[in-house]
């Protein structure tokens, strides 16, 4: 499986999403959303052209989006299914088969105004997750 590289903005997005889920819906909901995020990241790493991935060349070269909804039934029974996930991954295949995740955004947010600055992933600030 390719290496997944999260931009700082994507890492901050994930922390914020999980904190909000915990505060508003409790620990079990946070665990469900965390499992869904993890599964969606694994899904795009295994197949960046999988159904549900949308090319977004107007945003950046090679950019794609993937709504978490497409992975929701692929999460195990524990901790359970998120019925109405509301986030998507902004990513692109990177160098040497890496997957670069630039942002994790709520589907009501304006994508163009929430793009990472410069390259989708800042090489000096990147975080690697395998």
C-alpha positions, 0 to 999 in steps of 0.5 A: 500500500502506498505511503499516505502523507498528511499536510499539516492542514489535513492533520488539523482538520482531523483533530478538529473533526474528531474533537467536535464529534466527541463534544457534540455526540460523545465518545462512541460517535467520535470512535465511529468517525475516526474509524470511518476517516481511517477506512476512507484514507486506506481506501484511497491509498489502495485505489486512488481511482476507486468509485467516488473519487472525483478529479478536480484538476481545476484546483491543482494538478492531480487533485481529487476529492473523495467523500467519506460516504463512499467508505461508510459501509466498509467500516467494521461492525465495531465501532459501527457505521456513520449514517450521514458522514459530512466530510471529504478528503482532498488528495492527490497521488504524489511522488513514488506512489504516495498519496498526499492528503491536503485537507479534510473538509465538511461538504458544506464548505467552499472548497476553492477558498479552503485549499492548502496554500502553495502545494497541496502538501508542504514538504517541510511540514509533512507528516507520514502515516503508514 
